[in-house]
Amino acid sequence: MVERRPHPSGAGSRTLRPPSGAPRSAAGQPRADARAERPVRRPSSETRPGPRSASSARPRPSGRAAGSSAAPRSGGRPPSGGSRRRGTLRVPLAPSPRRLQALLVVVAIGLSLCGGRLLQLQGFDSSAYAARSTDLFTRTLPLLPSRGEIIDRNGTVLASTQPAVAVTADPTLTTKRAAEIAGVLSGYLDMTPAELMPLLTKQGTHFVYLKKKVPALTYSRLSTDLADRDIYGVFRESDPIRSYPAGSVGSSVVGFVGADGQGLAGLELGMNRELAGVEGTETFESSPNGYRIPLGGSKTTPAQNGVDVRLTLDSELQFMAERRLAQQVKATGSDSGFAITMDVTTGQVLVLANAPSFDSARPQAADAADRGNRAAQAPYEPGSVEKVLTSAALIDSGTTKPSTKVLIPDRLPSGGGLIKDHFEHGDLKLNMRGVVANSSNIGTALLTRQLDKQTLHDYLANFGLGRPTGIEVPGEASGILPSGSMTDSQRDQIAFGQALSVSGVQEAAAIAGIVNGGVYHPPTLVESATDAAGTVLPNPQDAPRRVVSESTSAAVRDLMGAVVDSENGVRNLALDAYTSGGKTGTAQRADTKCGCYNGYVTSYVGFAPRNDPRLLTYVVLTHPRKGDTGTAVATPVFKDIMDQALPRYSVVPDAPKTPAKPLPTTW
C-alpha cells in the first residue's frame, strides 16, 4: 500500500529541498538521518486508478516559492511497511536517418569481407583449395602385382604366389557386436575371441589389421558367413602368400621373402625387382568416411606382374644331391658341405646344394648361418684342388709340360719354414704328371718357382679368382688373390692352394673352363625370364672367353686323368661307366675365432667324360671329424651325383672294358 502525503499547495508551487547537509523531518525541520530522494509520484485517487485529468495532474513547479509553508518535496524513504515505485530508465534513440546509415555501414562492411574472402578463394588460392578438396574427396589404393614364379629347368615350380588377403576391420562399425563378430572370426582366422576383442573395439581409429596372409578361399567363406549374419565392418586387402612347393629343395638358391613380400635371400633378393613387378593404383571419388561414391569418377593404372624366372637347376638332381650331401656331412661329423654340378660347355649350374640347409617356407626355423649359400658366399683355402689351376698356368705359359722331371726332397725350405707332403718319403723322381697324381706340395712349389709371380697372378685372375663370377647369388664372395708383388713364400703356398681364398663357384667355374678346351663360361643359375605377356626377356651374360689353349686344356685333362688312373684313383675315384679326371684336396681350415688353422677342408673335383668333358662336380666338406682326406670324405658324394647326372643328360658311357695302361709318372 502506498503511503499518501499531502499534495503540494498551490498549482504552481514547488517543494523546496533542504540545504545540503541539513536533512529535514516531515514538519520541515532538519533530521539528522534523512537523505535526499527523488519525489515519489502517487495516484491522484485512492479508490481506483484511471486516466489523470487535467485538474488532478501533478503541476510541474516553475520555480521555488519563497517562504512557502507547504510540506517540502519528499526526499526521504517511505515509512516502514510502505513501498515506492522506481522510475523507468529510458535511453533516447538517434533519429531514424542516422540509424539507417549505421545499418548500411555494417552491411557494407560485411559484404566487403565476404567479397574479399570470395576473391581469395576464387582468384588467388583457387588451385590450392581445389587440390585440397580433391584430396579430401578422393582416395587412392594400391593395386599389388603378382610376384613372378621361379621354376627349374624342367618347369617344376620352386616358388609361386597364392592369392591371399589381410583381414581388416573398422572398430567404429564392429564395437557394438564385437563379441558376436569375434566368435565368427575365430573359426576362420585361427585366433581366439580374447585376441580379437581388443582389435574389434579399439577406440579412436577406423582401421585395424586382424590377420594377414589369409588364403583367399578362407576369406571367401568368412565373407559369406558374415553376410548371412548381416554383420558389417570387416574388410580385406590383397596380401598374397609366397609358397615354396619343393620345400628345402634348392632353397639356398631360391631364398625366401619377408612378411611384406619382398625378397630377403637368394634369388628372391637378387632378382627382387624383376620378380616383384610394378605396383598399380586405383583412384576414385569417396565420401568423407572413405567409402566409394557410386557412379563417381575413377582412374585405374594396372599393376604389372613380375617376371617368371626359369633356373638352370635340375630340381630332381638337386634333391638327390642335397640328401646325399646331408648324409655325408652327418656321417663324417663335418660342420657343413656343398656340392656343385656344372655343364662345362655352357656354364649352367645343374646342382648347387648346401648342407645344412633350410625350408624356404619356414626360414626362421633354421640357424642364420644355414640360411645362406656357402658355395658362393663362404670363401675358404682350396688346398690341392688349386694345383689344377697352377698346372694350367705353368703349361700354358710354356714353363713346364706333363713330362717335365722334378727331383723332390722330403722337405722344402720356404719363408722361414718347411713345406712337406701329406705322405712321408725320401727323394722322389717324379714328372709333372706324377707330381699331380701324388698331390706333392713340394713338387708343385718347385715347378711354380720357375714362373714369374706376376704371370702367376695374371693367370689366376683370368681364371676368375679374386673377383665375383657374376652368378645370380646376392652376396657372392670375391675371395682373396695376392697381387703380383707377392712374396716368394706366398707363391710357394699359392701353388698348392694356401695363402689365397676362393668360393666354391669360383673354383668350379675356373676348372670347368680349363678342361672345356680352355674356354671359360661364366657360371649362371638363370636360364631365362618371361614377362606377364609371355615375352622372353633378354638374359645378358658375360661372353665366354679363352683362358688357356686347347693343347693346354688337353694336357691338364691328362694330369687329372693320371689322378684317377693311380692306384688310389682306380680303387676310390673312378666312375663305373665313364672315363673321368679329377683332383682331391685337403687344406688347413682357417678358424676366425682363434685366428689360426683348426681342422681341414676336404674336397674332390672331377669331370666326365675325360676326352670330351660334359659335366663337372665339385664337393667340399668343412672340418670333418671322421676322415681328413678328399678321397675318403668328399669323393663318395661326387660319385653318387655323377652316376645319376651323366645318364640323365644322355652322356654316352665311354669306360673301356679293359683300362688303358697309364702314362708314366716317374723317371
C-alpha positions as CSV (number, residue, x, y, z in Angstrom):
1,M,0.0,0.0,0.0
2,V,1.4,3.4,-1.0
3,E,1.6,6.0,1.7
4,R,-0.3,9.2,1.0
5,R,1.3,12.5,1.5
6,P,-0.2,16.0,1.2
7,H,-0.2,17.3,-2.3
8,P,1.9,20.4,-2.6
9,S,-0.1,23.5,-2.0
10,G,-0.7,25.7,-5.0
11,A,-0.7,24.5,-8.5
12,G,2.5,26.2,-9.3
13,S,4.4,25.7,-6.1
14,R,7.5,23.5,-5.9
15,T,8.8,21.5,-3.0
16,L,11.9,23.2,-1.5
17,R,14.9,21.0,-0.9
18,P,16.6,21.5,2.4
19,P,20.0,22.9,2.2
20,S,22.8,20.4,1.5
21,G,23.9,18.6,4.6
22,A,20.7,19.5,6.6
23,P,18.1,16.8,6.4
24,R,14.6,17.7,7.5
25,S,11.7,16.0,9.1
26,A,8.2,15.7,7.8
27,A,7.4,19.0,9.5
28,G,10.1,20.8,7.6
29,Q,12.6,20.6,10.4
30,P,16.1,19.2,9.7
31,R,16.5,15.5,10.6
32,A,19.9,14.0,11.2
33,D,19.3,10.7,9.4
34,A,17.2,11.9,6.5
35,R,18.6,11.5,2.9
36,A,17.5,13.4,-0.1
37,E,15.5,11.4,-2.5
38,R,13.5,12.0,-5.6
39,P,9.9,12.7,-5.0
40,V,7.6,9.7,-5.3
41,R,4.6,10.0,-7.6
42,R,1.3,8.8,-6.4
43,P,-2.1,8.1,-7.9
44,S,-4.4,11.1,-7.5
45,S,-7.2,8.9,-6.2
46,E,-7.4,6.1,-3.6
47,T,-10.5,4.5,-4.9
48,R,-9.4,3.4,-8.4
49,P,-6.7,4.1,-10.8
50,G,-7.7,5.8,-14.0
51,P,-6.7,8.4,-16.5
52,R,-5.3,11.5,-14.9
53,S,-7.5,14.6,-15.6
54,A,-6.2,18.0,-16.2
55,S,-7.3,19.2,-12.8
56,S,-5.7,16.3,-10.9
57,A,-2.5,16.3,-12.8
58,R,0.6,17.0,-10.8
59,P,1.7,20.5,-11.5
60,R,5.2,21.0,-12.6
61,P,6.8,23.6,-10.4
62,S,8.2,26.5,-12.3
63,G,10.4,27.7,-9.5
64,R,10.9,27.7,-5.8
65,A,8.2,29.7,-3.9
66,A,9.9,31.9,-1.3
67,G,8.5,31.5,2.3
68,S,6.2,28.7,1.3
69,S,5.0,26.8,4.3
70,A,3.9,23.7,2.3
71,A,5.5,20.4,3.0
72,P,8.8,20.0,1.3
73,R,9.2,17.7,-1.7
74,S,9.7,14.3,-0.3
75,G,13.3,13.3,-0.5
76,G,13.3,10.5,2.2
77,R,12.3,6.9,2.1
78,P,8.7,5.9,2.6
79,P,7.8,4.8,6.1
80,S,8.3,1.3,7.2
81,G,5.8,-1.1,5.7
82,G,5.3,1.0,2.6
83,S,6.8,0.7,-1.0
84,R,7.9,3.0,-3.7
85,R,7.8,2.9,-7.5
86,R,11.2,3.2,-9.3
87,G,11.3,5.3,-12.4
88,T,12.0,3.5,-15.8
89,L,15.4,4.3,-17.4
90,R,14.8,5.5,-20.9
91,V,17.6,5.6,-23.5
92,P,17.0,8.2,-26.2
93,L,17.4,6.8,-29.8
94,A,19.1,8.6,-32.6
95,P,17.0,9.9,-35.4
96,S,15.8,7.3,-37.9
97,P,18.1,8.5,-40.8
98,R,21.2,8.1,-38.6
99,R,20.1,4.6,-37.6
100,L,19.6,3.6,-41.2
101,Q,23.0,5.0,-42.1
102,A,24.7,2.9,-39.3
103,L,22.9,-0.2,-40.5
104,L,24.0,0.4,-44.1
105,V,27.6,0.8,-43.0
106,V,27.5,-2.5,-41.1
107,V,26.0,-4.3,-44.1
108,A,28.6,-2.8,-46.4
109,I,31.5,-3.9,-44.1
110,G,30.0,-7.4,-44.0
111,L,29.6,-7.6,-47.8
112,S,33.2,-6.3,-48.2
113,L,34.5,-9.1,-46.0
114,C,32.6,-11.7,-47.9
115,G,33.7,-10.3,-51.2
116,G,37.3,-10.3,-50.1
117,R,37.1,-13.9,-49.0
118,L,35.4,-14.9,-52.2
119,L,38.2,-13.2,-54.2
120,Q,40.8,-15.1,-52.2
121,L,39.0,-18.4,-52.7
122,Q,38.2,-18.0,-56.4
123,G,41.0,-15.7,-57.5
124,F,44.3,-16.1,-55.6
125,D,44.1,-19.5,-53.9
126,S,41.6,-21.4,-56.2
127,S,44.1,-24.0,-57.2
128,A,45.2,-24.8,-53.7
129,Y,41.7,-25.1,-52.4
130,A,40.6,-27.2,-55.4
131,A,43.5,-29.5,-54.7
132,R,42.7,-29.8,-51.1
133,S,39.1,-30.5,-51.9
134,T,40.2,-33.2,-54.3
135,D,42.4,-34.8,-51.7
136,L,39.5,-34.8,-49.2
137,F,37.1,-36.5,-51.5
138,T,39.3,-38.9,-53.5
139,R,41.1,-42.0,-52.4
140,T,44.0,-43.9,-54.0
141,L,44.5,-47.5,-53.3
142,P,47.5,-49.6,-54.4
143,L,47.0,-52.5,-56.9
144,L,49.5,-55.2,-56.0
145,P,51.2,-57.1,-58.8
146,S,51.5,-60.8,-58.7
147,R,55.1,-61.9,-57.9
148,G,56.7,-64.0,-60.6
149,E,57.2,-67.7,-60.3
150,I,60.6,-69.4,-60.0
151,I,60.8,-72.8,-61.8
152,D,63.6,-75.2,-62.5
153,R,64.9,-76.1,-66.0
154,N,62.1,-78.7,-66.4
155,G,59.2,-76.4,-65.3
156,T,58.9,-77.7,-61.8
157,V,57.7,-74.8,-59.6
158,L,60.1,-73.9,-56.8
159,A,58.4,-70.6,-55.8
160,S,54.9,-69.2,-56.6
161,T,52.4,-66.8,-55.3
162,Q,49.0,-67.9,-54.0
163,P,46.1,-65.4,-53.6
164,A,45.5,-64.3,-50.1
165,V,44.3,-61.3,-48.1
166,A,44.8,-59.3,-45.0
167,V,41.6,-59.2,-42.9
168,T,40.9,-55.7,-41.5
169,A,38.1,-54.1,-39.5
170,D,36.6,-50.7,-38.7
171,P,36.2,-50.7,-34.9
172,T,33.5,-47.9,-35.2
173,L,31.4,-50.4,-37.0
174,T,32.2,-53.6,-35.1
175,T,32.3,-52.4,-31.5
176,K,28.5,-52.9,-30.8
177,R,28.6,-56.5,-32.0
178,A,32.2,-57.2,-31.2
179,A,31.5,-60.4,-29.2
180,E,29.4,-61.9,-31.9
181,I,31.9,-60.9,-34.6
182,A,34.8,-62.3,-32.7
183,G,33.1,-65.6,-32.3
184,V,32.6,-65.8,-36.1
185,L,36.1,-64.7,-37.0
186,S,37.8,-67.1,-34.5
187,G,36.6,-70.1,-36.6
188,Y,38.4,-68.8,-39.7
189,L,41.4,-66.8,-38.6
190,D,42.8,-69.3,-36.1
191,M,42.6,-66.6,-33.4
192,T,40.7,-66.7,-30.1
193,P,37.9,-64.3,-29.3
194,A,40.1,-62.9,-26.5
195,E,42.7,-61.9,-29.1
196,L,40.1,-60.4,-31.4
197,M,38.1,-58.4,-29.0
198,P,40.7,-55.6,-28.3
199,L,41.1,-55.1,-32.0
200,L,37.4,-55.0,-32.8
201,T,36.7,-52.5,-30.0
202,K,39.8,-50.3,-30.4
203,Q,39.0,-46.6,-29.8
204,G,40.0,-43.6,-31.9
205,T,40.5,-45.4,-35.2
206,H,38.6,-46.6,-38.3
207,F,41.2,-49.3,-39.3
208,V,42.9,-52.3,-37.7
209,Y,44.5,-55.4,-39.0
210,L,43.0,-58.6,-37.7
211,K,45.3,-61.1,-39.5
212,K,47.5,-61.2,-42.6
213,K,48.2,-63.9,-45.2
214,V,44.7,-65.4,-45.0
215,P,44.0,-67.6,-48.0
216,A,41.5,-66.1,-50.4
217,L,39.3,-69.2,-50.2
218,T,39.1,-68.9,-46.4
219,Y,38.2,-65.3,-46.6
220,S,35.5,-66.1,-49.2
221,R,33.8,-68.5,-46.8
222,L,34.2,-65.9,-44.0
223,S,32.7,-63.2,-46.1
224,T,29.6,-65.3,-46.8
225,D,29.2,-66.2,-43.2
226,L,29.3,-62.5,-42.1
227,A,26.9,-61.5,-44.8
228,D,24.4,-64.2,-43.7
229,R,24.5,-62.8,-40.2
230,D,24.1,-59.2,-41.5
231,I,27.5,-58.2,-40.0
232,Y,29.2,-55.2,-41.5
233,G,32.6,-53.7,-40.7
234,V,35.1,-56.5,-41.7
235,F,37.1,-55.9,-44.8
236,R,40.1,-57.2,-46.8
237,E,43.3,-56.1,-48.5
238,S,45.3,-58.0,-51.1
239,D,48.1,-59.8,-49.3
240,P,49.4,-62.7,-51.4
241,I,51.2,-65.7,-49.9
242,R,54.6,-66.8,-51.3
243,S,54.7,-70.5,-51.3
244,Y,57.5,-73.0,-52.0
245,P,56.1,-76.3,-53.1
246,A,59.5,-78.0,-53.2
247,G,60.3,-77.2,-49.6
248,S,64.0,-77.2,-48.9
249,V,65.0,-78.3,-52.5
250,G,67.1,-75.5,-53.9
251,S,66.3,-73.2,-51.0
252,S,69.8,-71.9,-50.8
253,V,69.4,-70.8,-54.4
254,V,65.7,-69.7,-54.4
255,G,65.9,-67.9,-51.0
256,F,62.8,-66.5,-49.3
257,V,60.7,-63.4,-48.8
258,G,59.7,-61.4,-45.7
259,A,56.3,-60.6,-44.3
260,D,56.0,-57.7,-46.7
261,G,56.6,-60.0,-49.7
262,Q,60.0,-58.5,-50.5
263,G,63.0,-60.8,-51.1
264,L,65.4,-61.4,-48.2
265,A,67.7,-64.1,-49.5
266,G,68.7,-66.0,-52.6
267,L,67.2,-65.2,-56.0
268,E,64.2,-63.8,-54.2
269,L,66.5,-61.0,-53.1
270,G,68.9,-60.9,-56.0
271,M,66.1,-60.6,-58.6
272,N,63.6,-58.9,-56.3
273,R,62.9,-56.0,-58.7
274,E,62.2,-58.3,-61.7
275,L,60.1,-60.8,-59.6
276,A,58.1,-58.1,-57.8
277,G,56.7,-56.3,-60.8
278,V,55.3,-52.8,-60.7
279,E,52.6,-51.7,-58.4
280,G,49.5,-50.1,-59.9
281,T,46.9,-47.7,-58.4
282,E,43.2,-47.1,-58.4
283,T,41.9,-43.6,-57.6
284,F,38.2,-43.0,-57.0
285,E,35.8,-40.4,-55.5
286,S,34.9,-41.2,-51.9
287,S,32.8,-39.9,-49.1
288,P,34.4,-38.3,-46.1
289,N,34.4,-41.6,-44.3
290,G,36.4,-43.2,-47.2
291,Y,33.7,-45.2,-48.9
292,R,33.5,-45.2,-52.7
293,I,30.8,-42.9,-54.1
294,P,28.6,-44.9,-56.5
295,L,29.0,-43.7,-60.1
296,G,31.7,-41.4,-59.0
297,G,34.8,-40.8,-61.1
298,S,37.7,-43.3,-61.0
299,K,41.0,-43.9,-62.7
300,T,43.0,-47.1,-62.7
301,T,46.7,-47.7,-63.5
302,P,47.0,-51.5,-63.9
303,A,49.7,-53.3,-62.0
304,Q,52.5,-55.0,-64.0
305,N,53.0,-58.6,-62.8
306,G,56.6,-59.8,-62.1
307,V,58.6,-61.9,-64.5
308,D,58.7,-65.7,-64.3
309,V,62.3,-67.0,-63.9
310,R,63.4,-70.3,-65.2
311,L,66.5,-71.6,-63.5
312,T,69.3,-73.9,-64.8
313,L,68.8,-76.1,-61.7
314,D,67.5,-79.6,-62.1
315,S,65.3,-80.0,-59.0
316,E,65.3,-83.8,-59.1
317,L,69.1,-84.0,-59.3
318,Q,69.3,-81.2,-56.7
319,F,67.0,-83.2,-54.4
320,M,69.2,-86.3,-54.6
321,A,72.4,-84.2,-54.2
322,E,71.1,-82.4,-51.1
323,R,70.1,-85.7,-49.4
324,R,73.4,-87.4,-50.2
325,L,75.4,-84.4,-49.1
326,A,73.5,-84.1,-45.8
327,Q,74.1,-87.8,-45.1
328,Q,77.8,-87.4,-45.7
329,V,78.0,-84.3,-43.5
330,K,76.4,-86.2,-40.7
331,A,78.4,-89.4,-41.3
332,T,81.7,-87.5,-41.2
333,G,80.8,-85.1,-38.4
334,S,81.5,-82.2,-40.7
335,D,80.4,-78.6,-39.9
336,S,79.0,-78.1,-43.4
337,G,79.3,-79.0,-47.0
338,F,78.3,-78.1,-50.5
339,A,78.2,-79.7,-54.0
340,I,78.2,-78.0,-57.4
341,T,77.5,-79.7,-60.7
342,M,78.0,-77.7,-63.9
343,D,77.6,-78.2,-67.6
344,V,81.2,-77.2,-68.7
345,T,80.1,-76.4,-72.2
346,T,77.6,-73.7,-71.1
347,G,78.4,-72.7,-67.6
348,Q,74.9,-73.6,-66.5
349,V,74.7,-74.9,-62.9
350,L,72.6,-78.0,-62.5
351,V,73.2,-78.6,-58.8
352,L,74.1,-76.1,-56.1
353,A,73.5,-78.0,-52.9
354,N,74.3,-76.9,-49.3
355,A,74.1,-78.8,-46.0
356,P,72.8,-77.9,-43.5
357,S,70.1,-76.1,-45.4
358,F,66.6,-74.7,-44.6
359,D,63.0,-74.7,-45.8
360,S,62.2,-71.5,-47.8
361,A,58.6,-71.6,-46.3
362,R,60.0,-71.6,-42.8
363,P,63.4,-69.9,-42.8
364,Q,63.1,-68.8,-39.2
365,A,63.3,-72.4,-38.1
366,A,67.0,-72.6,-39.3
367,D,70.1,-71.1,-37.9
368,A,71.1,-67.8,-39.5
369,A,74.4,-69.4,-40.7
370,D,72.4,-72.1,-42.6
371,R,70.1,-69.6,-44.5
372,G,72.8,-68.5,-47.0
373,N,74.7,-70.2,-49.8
374,R,78.1,-71.4,-48.7
375,A,79.1,-72.4,-52.2
376,A,79.0,-68.8,-53.3
377,Q,79.3,-66.8,-50.2
378,A,81.8,-68.5,-47.9
379,P,85.4,-68.3,-49.1
380,Y,88.0,-70.9,-48.0
381,E,91.5,-72.0,-48.9
382,P,91.0,-74.7,-51.6
383,G,94.0,-76.9,-51.0
384,S,95.4,-79.3,-53.6
385,V,92.5,-78.8,-56.0
386,E,94.2,-75.4,-56.7
387,K,97.1,-77.5,-58.3
388,V,94.8,-77.8,-61.4
389,L,94.9,-74.0,-61.9
390,T,98.6,-73.8,-61.1
391,S,99.4,-76.6,-63.6
392,A,97.3,-74.9,-66.3
393,A,99.3,-71.6,-65.8
394,L,102.7,-73.5,-65.9
395,I,101.8,-75.4,-69.1
396,D,100.1,-72.6,-70.9
397,S,103.0,-70.2,-70.2
398,G,105.4,-72.7,-71.6
399,T,107.2,-73.1,-68.3
400,T,106.6,-76.9,-68.0
401,K,104.8,-79.8,-69.6
402,P,103.4,-83.0,-68.2
403,S,106.6,-84.9,-68.8
404,T,108.8,-82.3,-67.0
405,K,111.1,-84.1,-64.5
406,V,111.3,-83.0,-60.9
407,L,113.5,-84.2,-58.1
408,I,111.5,-83.9,-54.9
409,P,113.2,-83.8,-51.5
410,D,111.4,-84.8,-48.3
411,R,111.3,-81.1,-47.1
412,L,111.5,-77.8,-48.9
413,P,112.6,-74.6,-47.0
414,S,110.2,-71.7,-47.6
415,G,109.8,-68.4,-45.8
416,G,111.5,-69.5,-42.7
417,G,109.5,-72.7,-42.6
418,L,109.4,-76.1,-44.3
419,I,107.0,-77.4,-46.9
420,K,106.2,-81.1,-46.6
421,D,103.9,-83.6,-48.4
422,H,100.9,-85.4,-46.9
423,F,103.0,-88.6,-47.0
424,E,106.5,-89.3,-45.8
425,H,109.1,-90.0,-48.4
426,G,112.7,-89.6,-49.2
427,D,113.9,-88.1,-52.5
428,L,111.4,-88.8,-55.3
429,K,111.9,-88.7,-59.0
430,L,108.5,-87.6,-60.5
431,N,107.5,-85.9,-63.7
432,M,104.8,-83.3,-63.6
433,R,102.1,-85.9,-64.2
434,G,103.4,-87.8,-61.1
435,V,103.5,-84.6,-59.0
436,V,99.8,-84.0,-59.7
437,A,98.9,-87.7,-59.4
438,N,100.6,-87.9,-56.0
439,S,99.5,-84.4,-55.0
440,S,103.0,-83.4,-54.0
441,N,103.2,-79.9,-52.4
442,I,106.9,-79.9,-52.7
443,G,107.0,-80.8,-56.4
444,T,104.3,-78.2,-57.2
445,A,106.2,-75.5,-55.4
446,L,109.4,-76.4,-57.1
447,L,107.7,-76.2,-60.5
448,T,106.0,-72.9,-59.7
449,R,109.2,-71.2,-58.7
450,Q,110.1,-71.2,-62.3
451,L,107.1,-69.0,-63.1
452,D,107.2,-65.2,-62.7
453,K,105.0,-64.1,-59.8
454,Q,103.1,-61.5,-61.8
455,T,102.4,-64.1,-64.5
456,L,101.1,-66.5,-62.0
457,H,98.8,-63.8,-60.6
458,D,97.6,-62.8,-64.0
459,Y,96.6,-66.4,-64.9
460,L,94.7,-66.9,-61.7
461,A,92.9,-63.6,-62.2
462,N,92.0,-64.6,-65.7
463,F,90.6,-67.9,-64.3
464,G,88.2,-65.7,-62.3
465,L,89.8,-65.7,-58.9
466,G,89.8,-62.5,-56.7
467,R,86.5,-61.2,-58.0
468,P,82.9,-62.3,-58.2
469,T,82.0,-64.6,-61.0
470,G,78.6,-62.8,-61.6
471,I,76.5,-65.8,-60.7
472,E,73.0,-64.7,-59.6
473,V,73.5,-65.2,-55.9
474,P,73.5,-62.0,-53.8
475,G,76.5,-61.5,-51.6
476,E,78.8,-63.6,-53.7
477,A,82.3,-63.6,-52.2
478,S,85.3,-62.3,-54.1
479,G,87.9,-64.3,-52.4
480,I,91.5,-63.2,-51.9
481,L,94.1,-63.3,-54.5
482,P,97.5,-61.7,-53.6
483,S,98.9,-59.2,-56.0
484,G,101.8,-59.8,-58.4
485,S,104.2,-58.5,-55.8
486,M,103.5,-61.4,-53.5
487,T,106.4,-62.8,-51.6
488,D,108.3,-65.9,-52.6
489,S,106.8,-67.9,-49.7
490,Q,103.3,-66.8,-50.8
491,R,104.0,-68.1,-54.3
492,D,105.0,-71.4,-52.8
493,Q,101.8,-71.7,-50.8
494,I,99.5,-70.4,-53.5
495,A,100.9,-73.2,-55.8
496,F,99.2,-75.9,-53.7
497,G,96.2,-73.9,-52.5
498,Q,97.1,-72.0,-49.4
499,A,97.6,-68.2,-48.8
500,L,94.6,-67.4,-51.0
501,S,90.9,-67.9,-50.7
502,V,88.2,-68.8,-53.2
503,S,84.5,-69.5,-53.3
504,G,83.3,-72.9,-54.5
505,V,81.6,-71.4,-57.5
506,Q,84.9,-69.6,-58.5
507,E,86.9,-72.8,-58.2
508,A,84.4,-75.0,-60.1
509,A,84.0,-72.4,-62.9
510,A,87.7,-72.0,-63.3
511,I,88.4,-75.7,-63.6
512,A,85.4,-76.2,-65.9
513,G,86.9,-73.5,-68.2
514,I,90.3,-75.2,-68.2
515,V,89.0,-78.6,-69.1
516,N,86.4,-77.3,-71.6
517,G,89.0,-76.8,-74.4
518,G,90.3,-73.8,-72.5
519,V,87.1,-71.8,-72.9
520,Y,85.6,-70.3,-69.7
521,H,81.8,-69.9,-69.5
522,P,80.7,-67.6,-66.6
523,P,78.6,-69.7,-64.2
524,T,74.9,-69.0,-64.3
525,L,71.7,-70.1,-62.5
526,V,69.2,-68.3,-64.7
527,E,68.2,-69.9,-68.0
528,S,65.5,-67.3,-69.0
529,A,63.0,-64.8,-67.8
530,T,59.5,-64.3,-69.2
531,D,57.2,-61.3,-68.5
532,A,53.4,-61.5,-67.9
533,A,52.7,-61.2,-71.6
534,G,54.8,-64.3,-72.4
535,T,57.7,-62.4,-73.9
536,V,61.1,-63.9,-73.2
537,L,63.3,-61.1,-71.9
538,P,67.0,-60.7,-72.6
539,N,69.2,-62.5,-70.2
540,P,72.6,-60.8,-70.6
541,Q,75.6,-62.9,-69.7
542,D,79.3,-62.3,-69.9
543,A,80.7,-63.7,-73.1
544,P,82.8,-66.9,-72.9
545,R,86.5,-66.2,-73.0
546,R,89.5,-68.3,-73.7
547,V,91.7,-68.8,-70.6
548,V,94.2,-71.4,-71.9
549,S,94.9,-73.0,-75.3
550,E,93.3,-76.2,-76.4
551,S,96.6,-78.1,-76.1
552,T,96.9,-76.8,-72.5
553,S,93.4,-78.0,-71.8
554,A,94.2,-81.5,-73.1
555,A,97.4,-81.6,-71.1
556,V,95.6,-80.6,-67.9
557,R,92.9,-83.3,-68.6
558,D,95.8,-85.7,-68.9
559,L,97.2,-84.7,-65.5
560,M,93.8,-85.1,-63.9
561,G,93.3,-88.4,-65.6
562,A,96.6,-89.6,-64.0
563,V,95.0,-88.9,-60.6
564,V,92.1,-91.3,-61.4
565,D,94.4,-93.8,-63.1
566,S,96.6,-94.0,-60.0
567,E,96.3,-97.0,-57.6
568,N,94.3,-94.9,-55.2
569,G,92.2,-93.5,-58.0
570,V,91.3,-96.8,-59.5
571,R,90.2,-98.0,-56.2
572,N,88.4,-94.9,-54.9
573,L,87.9,-92.3,-57.5
574,A,86.9,-93.9,-60.8
575,L,83.4,-93.9,-62.1
576,D,81.9,-97.3,-63.2
577,A,80.7,-96.4,-66.7
578,Y,82.6,-93.3,-67.6
579,T,86.2,-92.2,-68.0
580,S,87.0,-89.2,-65.8
581,G,89.6,-86.9,-64.5
582,G,89.8,-85.4,-61.0
583,K,91.8,-84.0,-58.2
584,T,91.5,-84.4,-54.4
585,G,92.1,-81.5,-52.0
586,T,92.8,-81.2,-48.3
587,A,93.6,-77.8,-46.9
588,Q,94.1,-76.5,-43.5
589,R,91.0,-74.7,-42.2
590,A,91.3,-71.1,-41.2
591,D,89.4,-70.5,-38.0
592,T,88.4,-66.9,-37.5
593,K,87.6,-67.4,-33.8
594,C,91.2,-68.3,-32.9
595,G,93.0,-66.7,-35.8
596,C,94.7,-70.0,-36.5
597,Y,94.4,-73.1,-38.5
598,N,92.0,-75.6,-37.0
599,G,90.9,-78.8,-38.8
600,Y,90.7,-79.3,-42.5
601,V,88.7,-78.5,-45.6
602,T,88.4,-81.7,-47.7
603,S,87.3,-81.7,-51.4
604,Y,87.2,-83.5,-54.7
605,V,86.6,-82.1,-58.2
606,G,86.0,-84.3,-61.2
607,F,84.7,-84.3,-64.7
608,A,83.5,-86.8,-67.3
609,P,84.0,-88.0,-70.0
610,R,87.7,-87.4,-69.9
611,N,88.3,-86.6,-73.5
612,D,85.1,-84.8,-74.2
613,P,84.0,-83.2,-70.9
614,R,80.3,-82.5,-70.4
615,L,79.7,-82.4,-66.6
616,L,81.8,-81.4,-63.7
617,T,81.1,-81.9,-60.0
618,Y,82.9,-80.3,-57.1
619,V,82.2,-81.4,-53.5
620,V,83.6,-79.7,-50.4
621,L,83.1,-80.7,-46.7
622,T,84.4,-78.4,-43.9
623,H,86.0,-79.6,-40.7
624,P,85.2,-83.3,-40.8
625,R,85.8,-85.2,-37.6
626,K,85.9,-88.6,-39.2
627,G,88.3,-88.6,-42.1
628,D,90.7,-85.8,-43.3
629,T,91.2,-86.5,-47.0
630,G,89.2,-85.6,-50.0
631,T,89.3,-89.3,-51.1
632,A,87.6,-90.6,-48.0
633,V,85.2,-87.7,-47.3
634,A,84.2,-85.9,-50.5
635,T,84.6,-88.5,-53.3
636,P,81.6,-90.7,-52.3
637,V,79.2,-87.8,-52.8
638,F,80.9,-86.9,-56.2
639,K,80.5,-90.5,-57.5
640,D,76.8,-90.7,-56.5
641,I,75.9,-87.4,-58.1
642,M,77.8,-88.2,-61.4
643,D,76.3,-91.7,-61.6
644,Q,72.9,-90.0,-61.6
645,A,73.7,-86.9,-63.7
646,L,75.6,-88.3,-66.6
647,P,73.0,-90.8,-67.9
648,R,70.2,-88.3,-67.0
649,Y,71.8,-85.9,-69.6
650,S,72.2,-88.6,-72.2
651,V,76.0,-88.8,-71.9
652,V,77.1,-92.0,-73.5
653,P,79.2,-94.3,-71.3
654,D,82.7,-94.5,-72.5
655,A,84.6,-96.5,-70.0
656,P,86.6,-99.3,-71.8
657,K,86.2,-102.8,-70.8
658,T,89.9,-103.1,-70.4
659,P,91.5,-100.0,-68.9
660,A,94.4,-98.5,-70.9
661,K,97.8,-98.6,-69.5
662,P,98.5,-95.4,-67.5
663,L,101.1,-93.0,-68.7
664,P,104.4,-92.9,-66.7
665,T,104.6,-90.7,-63.6
666,T,108.2,-91.2,-62.6
667,W,111.6,-91.1,-64.2
